[in-house]
């Protein structure tokens, strides 16, 4: 089966196999420069005084510029005019969208995006258009589908029950209170954490420890029954119920990112809260 790519943005789909809209026009994708290529590199350069060369400075990846280009074939002039209007309106309001790319040779990936320049739309003939639309992805990584795992707080297991019986009763199994997730991509990625007071309050807050580095996130305020606190390493946000800023209550903020092609383990602790729960979410990332 030949490799096929498909791009979806703002309600339109552009495919190398052709995608026919409900209005009757078919969008064909010819090329996708900027997506398969890595983003540009930004680096401060400083020459060495009275010496050869220059100082070695760290580089940073620039925003990703992506262009979709191809044809739109239409059954009539009226449908051609409609296709022209729809192509000209892609993310035209200036607000953010999502560029979703499906490639039969790899996993689906996406990136937040904005319209970067005016769409270029021309007529090949009365019923065929050519288009070129350029987008900018401020965050240059491409992200796969999120993976997540859940754990309760660490609890000790039971011991041998007396009087001894056959078979032996070792009591209830303990809970390690840890979650392990992997980043299969080629770029580092930021995990997110959702701590919930499921069946009891968390009167003393909670601690999340990255086992490999020992780095900690310590939330020092009470979390009431039914409440959720979400911590996102991508922007350092700490939100109660998805909207209320509680970043001042994160008294230890040793954020860590998950390196490319690696796994991370996180330990969840919440003193006096046996009914607390932690969900860890990781989105694999690629350059």
N, C-alpha and C positions, 0 to 999 in steps of 0.2 A: 504494500500500500504506500503510495507516494506521500511525502511529508506535506502537511497542510497547516497553514496558520490562519487564524481568525481573530479579528480585533473587534471588541464591542466598546462603544463609548456613547453616552448620552442617548441611548435608545436605538442607535443604528449599529449594524453589524457589517463588517467588511471582511470578506473571505476570499482566499485563493480559489476556492471551489464555487464562489458566487453565493450571495445571499439575497433572496427575493423578499422585499418588504411587503406588508399588507396592501400597500398602494400600487404594487405592480412593477416597480423598478428593481433591477438587480445590481448590487454593488460588488465589484470585483477588486480584490486587493492585489496590486502588482509588487509593491515593495514596502518595507518597514524600516528605513534607516533610522538609527539612533536607539532602537530597541535591542537588536542583536549585538550592537557595538557597545563597548563600555563608555560611560560618561567621561567628559573631559577632566583634566587635572589642573588644580589651582595651586601654585607654589610661589612663595616669596623667594626671590633670588638676591643674593648678596655676594659681591666679589671679594676675594681675599686681598687684603692690602699687602702689596709688595710680595706677592706669592702667586703661583699658578692656581687656576681654578676658582672655585667659589665655595661658600659654606653649604654643607648639606642640610637642607631644611625639609621638614615633613611636608608632603603634598596632601591635598584634600580633593575629593571628587566634587566636580561641579554638578549643577542640576542637569538632568537628562533631557535632551531635546529629541523628540520623536516625531517623525513625519509619516503619515499614511498617504499613499498615492495609488491611483488606479483608475478604473472606468466605472461608469454607471450606464447600463443599457436599459432601454425603455421601449414599451410596445407602441407608444404614441407620443405626439408632441406635447399633449396635455400632461402626460405622466412625466415626461422629461422636465417640464417646467416645475412640477411638484418636487422631483428629485433635486433640482437645482436649489429650490427654497429650503429643503431639508438639510442639504449639505452646508449651505451658507449659515444655518442656524445652530450648528454643533457647538455647544458650550458658549454660545454667543453672548450670554448674559454676564460673562466674566467670572462666574462662580466656579468652584472646584468641581471636578468630576473624577471618575475612575476609569483608567485605561486598562481593560482586561484583555489579555492575549492568551489564546489557546493554541498550543502547538502540539501536533500529534507525536512529535519526537521527544517531548519532555512534559513536565507538569504545567498546569495552568498557572499564570503569574499575573500580577496586577500592580498598578502604581497610581497614587493620587496625581491628578493632572489639571492643567488649565490650558485654554487656548492661547497660543503664543503669538500668532500673526494672522493676518486676514486669509481666509480660505481662497485658494486659487481654483476657479471652476471655468472650464472652457468647453465649447462645443466641438466635437469631432464631426458630427452631422446632426440632422434634426432630431435624432432619437438616441444619441450617444454623447455622454459627457466624460471629460477627464477631470479629476479632482486631485488636489494636493492640500492637505491640512496639517499644520504643524502644532505640536503641543509641547508644553514644558512641564516636567515632573520635578518639583523643587527638591524632593527627597529622591536621590538617584537610585536607591536600591529597588529591585523588583521582588515582590513578595508572593510566596505561595500561600496555600490555604493554612489557616491557623490550626495548630494541634494543641490539645490541652489535657490535663490530668488533674485529679482531685485527691486530697488527703484530709484526714482529721488531724487533731493534735497528737503528738507522740504519747502513747500509753504503754505501760508495762503489761506483760502477759501474766497469766495465772501460774500457780505452782501445782504440785501434786495434791490431789484431794485425799483427805483421810476420813474414814478408814480406807485403805487401799482396796481397790476392786480390780476386776479383770474384765475389760481392758483397763489400763491405768488412765486416770482422768488428770490431765495436765491443766485444766481450767481454760478460760477464754484466751484466745491468741492476742498478743499485743499489736499495737499499731506503730510503725516506725516514724510516722509523721513526716515522711519525705516524699518528694515527687522528682522524677527524672524525665527530662525531655531532651530531644536532639534537634539540632539545626543542620539539615542536610544540604544547605545552600553553600554558596561560595563567598558570601559576605556575612559579617557579624550582624546580629539582630538583637532587638531589645525585648525582653520578656515583660509580661504584664501579670499582675496578681490581684485576685479578688478574694478578700477575707470576709467571711459571713458568720454572723451569730445565728446559727441554724436552730438550735434547740435551747440554748442558754445564752445569757449575756457574756460579753468578754469584758469583765470589770477593769482589767488592767491593760487592755490593749493586746498587742501581739508582736511577735518577732519573726522575721523571715531571714534565714541565714543561707547564703550561697556556700554550699559545703566545700567546693573546690578551693575557694579563695578565703573563706571565713568572713567575707563582707556581709554586713547586716543592714536590714531595714527595721527600725523599731518604731512602732506606732504606740504612743503613750497615753492615749485617751480611751475611755470606755466605748465599747460598741454594743448597742442595745439589741435585744432579741429582735431578729428579723432584718436588721440593718446590714448593709454591705459597704465595704471600703475597697476601692480599686486604686492600685498603685501601678503606674505605667512608666517603665524605665526609658521609653523613647522621648518623653518630654518632662519627666520628673513630677507629673501631676499626681495628686492624692485627692480623690473625690469620694464623698459620701453620697450614696444613692445616685451616682452618675452626674451630679451637678454641683454639690456644695463643696467648696474648697476646704480641705482639712490639712493642707501641707504644713501648717505650723505645728501640727501634732506629730509629725514624723521627726522625732528628735535625733535619730541616727539615720543618715541617708547615704549609705555606701552603695550607690547604684552600680550594677555590673551589667555587661552585655554578654551574650552568648556567642562565642567565636564560631567562625565557619567550620563546617564539618566536625562538630563536636557536640558532646552532651553535657548537660548541667543538672545538678541535683540541689534542691532547696529543702530546708528543714523548717517546719512550721511549729511555733510554740505559742501558747496562749494560757498563761497561768490562771487557774480557777475557771476554765471554760471548756469542759469536756465535750460540749456540743458544737465547738467551733469548726469551721471548714475553710480550706484554702483551695482555690482553683488557680493553677499556673497555666498561662497561655504563651505559646511561642509561634511566631510566623517565620518559617525558613526564608532566607533572603539570598538574592543573587545580584551580582554586578551585571 
